[in-house]
Amino acid sequence: MFYYLLKYVLLGPLLRLVFRPRIEGLEHVPDSGPAIVAGNHLSFSDHFLMPAVLKRRITFLAKAEYFTGPGVKGRLTAFFFRSAGQIPVDRSGKDAGQAAIREGLKVLGKGELLGIYPEGTRSHDGRLYKGKVGVAVMALRAGVPVIPCAMIGTFEAQPPGKVIPNIHPVVIRFGKPLEFSRYAGMEDEKAILRAITDEIMYAILSLSEQEYVDQYAAVVKAEQAAEKGGKERRFPRAPLS
């Protein structure tokens, strides 16, 4: 109930008023049945803008830190994300990727839309980074199509670290569904998973027209932070890469 209150009464109208998003290709999102919407991730506002323009409810796998913050702010954030139907996923530890896949398959098993950012984290510089293969695993195991999505302008509207968004035009562009039934039963083949993920990322790239970086965003972030701080490099684990 709170999800629809946010979408149609509290947050959705405000987002449309502030960002005035232009929507392209919405007809590519199926009216019913399970599907994955895989998009680039440029801003915190992505979590809210895409659900605001979709006709159907969509569930995102959100990082667990949004649900465990300290103090009043942390509790309010956790309440907001839970009420909006988002699922916390612990991204640390060796089983992080498998946990995300399990939760995603539950959503798809209920015939719902699942939102995924294959890059695994927000882009810190507006470029598109290499995708992790968890999206391919879920697409094959659930036997569902993947709809590529490009958020354009959200990085300028709310770059990392900015709390109050700028007034900036935003485009949300959906591409034609990608079908991978030809690879059914091959979800354990690493080369197949990599090929599927790269196809998805290329579709997102074609929609967004970003600069592409063939490295994981989390690794590049860690590398740059280490260089800036003059510390030894410690790279985060890239599960299911």
C-alpha positions, 0 to 999 in steps of 0.5 A: 500500500505504501508503495502506491502511496509513494508512487501516485501521491507523495513522491511520484508527482514531485519527481515528475514536477522537478525532473520532468522526465521524458520517457521513451520506449515504455511499450517495451516493458511487458504489461504482465509476467516476470521480466528483468529491467537492467539499467545503468546507475548514475544517481541515487535518484535512479531508485525512484525515477524509474519506478515513478514512470513505470506502469507496473510495480518494480522491485530493486535489490538494494544494498543492505547499508540502506537498511542498517544506518544508525540513528533516526535518519538510518531508521527512516531510510530503512522504513522508506526502502522497506515500505517501497518494496525494496529488498536488502542484499548484503554485498560483502562476503563470498556468498554476496552474489548468490544471496542477490541471485536467490532474492532476485529469483524469488521476485521473478518467481512471483511474476513481477518486475525485477530492477537490476544495476549490472554494474553493481554500484553507482558510476562515480564519473558518469561512465558505463562500467563492466557488468557483473554476470548475476543478471545473466544467471537470473535471466537464464534460471528464471527464463525471463527477458531482459529489458535494457534501460538507460537513465540519461541526465540523472548524474547531472541532476544528482551526482554522488554526494549531492543531497538536494538534486539540481534542476536538470532534464532527464530522459528514461529510455527503454530498449527492446527486450533481450531474449536468451532462451537459446542458452537455456540450461547453460547458466553454469557456463562462464563464457556464456554468462559473460557473453550474455552480460556483455550483450546486455551492457552493449544494449544499455550503452547503445541507449545511453551513449555513455563512454564505456569502461571495460573494468568493474566500477567498484575496482576503479573506485577503490583504485582511485581512492587508494591513489588519492589517499596514498594507501595500499590498494584494497580491491573489493571482491567482485562476486560472479564476475 
